C-alpha cells in the first residue's frame, strides 16, 4: 500500500513543481495527491515539402518587393511635393526682394539685386512647372481627374499670368543693365518704377492665390465630370499668349514721356 502510494504521489509532486497551473489536489485513499498533467505536444501537421517552402518564400519576397516599391513611390511623391513648396517659397522671396530693390533713385547695387531676383524667380517658376507636372501625372490623382477639375484650370490661368507678366520687368531690367552708365548710375524713370512695381505686386497676389487653388482642387471642389479638358485649357493658352504679346510689346515700345 505504501509503495503504491509513493509511486502515485511522486510523479504528481514533480508535476506540481513543474507547472504553476497544476490542478487542485484530490483525495486518494484518504491522502491528497495532485494528478499529473499531460505533457505538451506540438503538432506541425506533417513535414513541409519543398514546394510549400518555395511558395512561402516566393510570397514573402513578393510582399517585400511590393512594400519596397510602395515606399519608393511615397518617397518620390514626397520629394515632388517638397520641390513644389520650395519653388513657391523661392518665387515669393525673389518677388519681394525685387519689389524693394526697384525704386526711384536706385543704384547699381539695387539693380544687381533686382536682376538676381529675376533670375531666381525664373528658376523657381521652372521648378514649379516641373514638380507640378510630376505630381499631376505620376503621384497625384491623375490627369483624368485634374482635366475635369475647374479649379485646376483656374490655377493654370494664374500661373500663365504670372509667367507672362514677368516679361516686362525682365526686359526692362535687361535694358537698364545695358544702359547703365560708366559711373554705375541706373536710368529708371519714376513712371517706369511705378509700372514695374505694380506688376510685381500683381505677381505676388497671383502667387499667393496658387496654394489656395491647390488646396481646393485636391479636395474635389469644382470637379465636373462633364467638363472637357479643351474648355479648361483654352483660357490658359489665351491668357499666356495674349499677355505675353502684350507685355513684350509694352516693354519694347516703352516711352517714359507717354501720358
PAMAR-360001 format. One record per residue (C-alpha): residue in three letters; x, z, y. Coordinates in steps of 0.1 Angstrom, whole numbers, plus 2048, in hexadecimal, padded with zeros to 3 digits. Each point is the difference from the previous one (the first is absolute). Layout:
REM residues N
AlaXZY
...
***
This chain:
REM residues 259
Unk800800800
Unk81B809819
Unk8147E17F7
Unk7E37E9806
Unk7F8812820
Unk8257FC80B
Unk7FF7DA7F9
Unk7E07FD814
Unk80B81481E
Unk8237F2804
Unk7F67DB807
Unk7E480C816
Unk818816815
Unk8187E4803
Unk7E47E980C
Unk7F581A819
Unk82380480E
Unk8047DA802
Unk7DF7F8811
Unk7F381281F
Unk7DE7F17F8
Unk7FD8107DD
Unk7DD8087F6
Unk7F28237FE
Unk80A8157E2
Unk7E88037E3
Unk7FB81D7E7
Unk80B7F87DC
Unk7FC81D7E7
Unk7FF81881D
Unk81F7F3810
Unk8017EB821
Unk8127DF7FC
Unk8037E1814
Unk7F87DE7F0
Unk81B7E6801
Unk7FC7E3818
Unk8047DD7F3
Unk8217F0809
Unk7FB7E681C
Unk8047DC7F5
Unk8037E0815
Unk7F17E07F4
Unk80E7E1810
Unk7E97E87EE
Unk81B7EF7EC
Unk8217F2808
Unk7FF7E781E
Unk8087DD7F7
Unk8197E9813
Unk7E37EC80E
Unk7F082080E
Unk82080B810
Unk8057DD80F
Unk7DD7FF80E
Unk804822810
Unk8227F680F
Unk7F17DF80E
Unk7E3812810
Unk81881A80F
Unk8177E680E
Unk7E37EB80D
Unk7F181E812
Unk822808810
Unk8057DC80B
Unk7DD800810
Unk807821811
Unk8217F280E
Unk7EF7E080C
Unk7E5814811
Unk819817810
Unk8147E280D
Unk7E07F180F
Unk7F7821811
Unk82480380E
Unk8007DC80D
Unk7DD805810
Unk80D81F811
Unk81E7ED80E
Unk7E97E480D
Unk7EA81A811
Unk81F81280E
Unk80D7DF80E
Unk7DE7F9811
Unk801822810
Unk8247FD80C
Unk7F87DE80F
Unk7E380E814
Unk81681D80C
Unk81D7EA80B
Unk7E87E7811
Unk7F081C814
Unk82280F80A
Unk80D7DE80A
Unk7E27F9816
Unk802822811
Unk8257FB807
Unk7FA7DE80E
Unk7E380D815
Unk816819811
Unk81E7E9804
Unk7ED7E4811
Unk7FA80C824
Unk8077F6824
Unk824802809
Unk80B8017DC
Unk8267FC7FA
Unk8167F17E5
Unk7FC81E7E9
Unk7DA7FF802
Unk8017DB7F8
Unk8178077E2
Unk7E781A7F3
Unk7E37E9805
Unk8117E47ED
Unk80A8167E3
Unk7DD80E7FF
Unk7F27DD7FE
Unk8177F87E2
Unk7F68217EF
Unk7DB7F7806
Unk8057DE7F0
Unk81180F7E2
Unk7E581A7FC
Unk7E57E6801
Unk8117ED7E4
Unk8028207EB
Unk7DB805807
Unk7F77DD7F4
Unk8158027E1
Unk7F58237F5
Unk7DC7F9809
Unk8007E07EB
Unk8108127E2
Unk7E681C803
Unk7E37E8801
Unk80C7E87E5
Unk8108187E7
Unk7F8825806
Unk7DF802814
Unk7DD7F87F5
Unk8097DB7FC
Unk7FC7E0814
Unk7DC7FC7F3
Unk7F5821810
Unk8117FB822
Unk7F47DC803
Unk7DD80E802
Unk80981E816
Unk7F67F9825
Unk81581D80D
Unk81E7F07F0
Unk7FC7E1814
Unk7FB81481F
Unk8218107F9
Unk8107DE7FB
Unk7F27F5822
Unk81081E811
Unk8217F77EE
Unk7FE7DC80C
Unk7FA80C824
Unk81E8187FE
Unk8177E47F4
Unk7F47E6819
Unk80081881E
Unk8258087F9
Unk80A7DC808
Unk7FD805826
Unk81781F802
Unk8197F17E8
Unk8037DF814
Unk802812822
Unk81A8197F3
Unk8157E37F3
Unk7FE7EF821
Unk80A81F812
Unk81F8037EA
Unk80A7DD808
Unk7F9804826
Unk811821802
Unk81A80081C
Unk8258067FC
Unk7FB823810
Unk7E68097E6
Unk7E27FD816
Unk7E07F87EF
Unk7E87E9811
Unk7DC80C7F8
Unk7E57FF81A
Unk7E581B802
Unk7E67E77F6
Unk8137F87E0
Unk8068247F9
Unk7DA807803
Unk7F87E37E9
Unk81880A7E5
Unk7F6825801
Unk7DC7F77FD
Unk8077EB7E1
Unk81481C7F1
Unk7E4819807
Unk7E87E87EE
Unk8187FD7E3
Unk8038267FD
Unk7DA803800
Unk7FC7E57E5
Unk81C80F7EB
Unk7EF823800
Unk7E07F07F4
Unk8107F27E1
Unk8018217ED
Unk7DB806807
Unk7F67DE7F3
Unk8168057E1
Unk7EF8227F9
Unk7DE7F0803
Unk8077E17EB
Unk80F8147E3
Unk7E08147FE
Unk7EB7E17FE
Unk7F1802823
Unk7F37DD809
Unk8037F27DD
Unk7E97E27FA
Unk8027ED7E0
Unk7EF7E2810
Unk81B7FE81B
Unk8157E17FA
Unk825804807
Unk8007E1816
Unk7E8811818
Unk81881D804
Unk8207EC801
Unk7F47E781B
Unk80081A81D
Unk82280C7F5
Unk80E7DC802
Unk7EF7F8821
Unk80C821810
Unk8247FB7F5
Unk8027DB809
Unk7EC802820
Unk81281F80E
Unk8227F37F6
Unk7FB7E0814
Unk7F181481D
Unk81C81A803
Unk81B7E77F8
Unk7F47E881B
Unk7FC81D819
Unk82380C7FA
Unk80F7DE805
Unk7EC7F781F
Unk801823810
Unk802800826
Unk805820813
Unk7F07F081F
Unk7DE7FA7EF
Unk7E281180E
***
